[in-house]
C-alpha cells in the first residue's frame, strides 16, 4: 500500500465491508510517538528560507523522510519545523534505534 520509507508502511491495515458487500481496506490510525523515544544525534539551526524537505535531505539523505524530523520534534505540520528562523530541530536516530555510544 505504501513505499518502505513511508511513515504509514508498517501500520496495521483494517477492512470495512459495506452493506452492499464492497470491502474497503484502510490504514489504522497512526499516533505521533513521544520525542523521548528518539536518540539525539545533533541539532540543526533553522535559517531564513529553509524548507523541511531540504533539511531532511541534508541530514537524513532523503527529502521524503521529513516526517522523521516531525516525529522527533513533536510537530504535526511539517511547515512548523522551519517556519521560525532560529528554531533548533532535533536530528535523531529512527524511533527506538539506539544512538552511537559516547567514547
Phi, psi and omega per residue, in radians:
X1 nan -0.694 -3.118
X2 -2.261 2.704 3.092
X3 -1.213 2.798 -3.053
X4 -1.072 -0.419 -3.106
X5 -1.660 0.154 3.123
X6 -1.423 2.565 3.070
X7 -1.156 -0.273 -3.099
X8 -1.741 -0.049 -3.014
X9 -0.947 -0.849 -3.021
X10 -1.587 0.036 -3.111
X11 -1.227 2.559 3.106
X12 -1.158 2.493 3.101
X13 -1.698 2.635 3.068
X14 -2.173 2.933 3.098
X15 -2.333 2.532 3.071
X16 -2.308 2.261 3.104
X17 -1.832 2.143 -3.115
X18 -1.340 2.968 -3.122
X19 -1.053 -0.530 -3.139
X20 -1.576 0.165 3.034
X21 1.622 -0.030 3.101
X22 -1.243 2.445 3.110
X23 -1.800 2.175 3.113
X24 -1.946 2.101 3.116
X25 -1.662 2.388 -3.137
X26 -2.473 2.865 3.098
X27 -1.672 2.331 3.119
X28 -1.175 2.781 -3.064
X29 -1.033 2.455 3.085
X30 -1.874 2.282 3.090
X31 -1.792 2.445 3.101
X32 -1.253 2.181 -3.115
X33 -1.269 2.713 3.107
X34 -1.171 2.461 -3.095
X35 -1.008 -0.430 -3.118
X36 -1.248 -0.034 3.082
X37 -1.568 0.101 -3.094
X38 -2.082 2.255 -3.137
X39 -1.455 2.101 -3.099
X40 -1.216 2.294 3.033
X41 -1.789 -0.784 -3.139
X42 -2.906 3.073 3.047
X43 -2.081 2.646 3.102
X44 -2.067 2.274 3.114
X45 -1.620 2.098 -3.104
X46 -1.225 2.308 3.078
X47 -1.986 2.899 -3.111
X48 -0.949 2.275 3.038
X49 1.473 -0.007 3.131
X50 -1.246 2.643 3.082
X51 -2.105 2.663 -3.111
X52 -1.065 -0.610 -3.129
X53 -1.245 -0.594 3.117
X54 -1.280 -0.583 3.063
X55 -1.139 -0.746 3.101
X56 -1.096 -0.731 3.122
X57 -1.100 -0.735 -3.118
X58 -1.129 -0.803 -3.011
X59 -1.680 -0.477 -3.081
X60 -1.960 -0.149 3.112
X61 1.394 0.125 -3.098
X62 -2.688 2.007 -3.119
X63 -1.105 -0.408 3.141
X64 -1.361 -0.072 3.102
X65 -1.573 0.225 3.120
X66 -0.921 -0.531 -3.120
X67 -1.092 -0.492 3.067
X68 -1.147 -0.654 3.076
X69 -1.150 -0.712 3.114
X70 -1.047 -0.848 -3.132
X71 -1.047 -0.798 -3.071
X72 -1.191 -0.304 -3.105
X73 -2.021 0.224 3.127
X74 0.924 0.828 -3.119
X75 -1.992 2.272 3.123
X76 -1.530 -0.694 -3.124
X77 -1.811 2.094 -3.077
X78 -0.927 -0.623 -3.130
X79 -1.038 -0.491 -3.125
X80 -1.143 -0.340 3.104
X81 -1.115 -0.690 -2.960
X82 -2.110 0.143 -3.094
X83 -1.438 -0.080 3.095
X84 -2.089 1.897 3.093
X85 -1.064 2.345 -3.128
X86 1.677 -0.170 3.103
X87 -1.153 2.523 3.067
X88 -1.746 2.136 3.116
X89 -1.750 2.247 3.095
X90 -1.337 2.193 3.030
X91 -1.807 2.096 -2.979
X92 -2.264 2.985 2.939
X93 -1.257 2.832 3.040
X94 -1.043 2.755 -3.104
X95 -0.907 2.241 3.070
X96 1.406 -0.061 -3.141
X97 -1.643 2.177 -3.128
X98 -1.199 2.603 3.119
X99 -1.460 3.053 3.100
X100 -1.129 2.559 -3.141
X101 -1.348 2.477 3.069
X102 -1.318 2.408 -3.119
X103 -1.390 nan nan
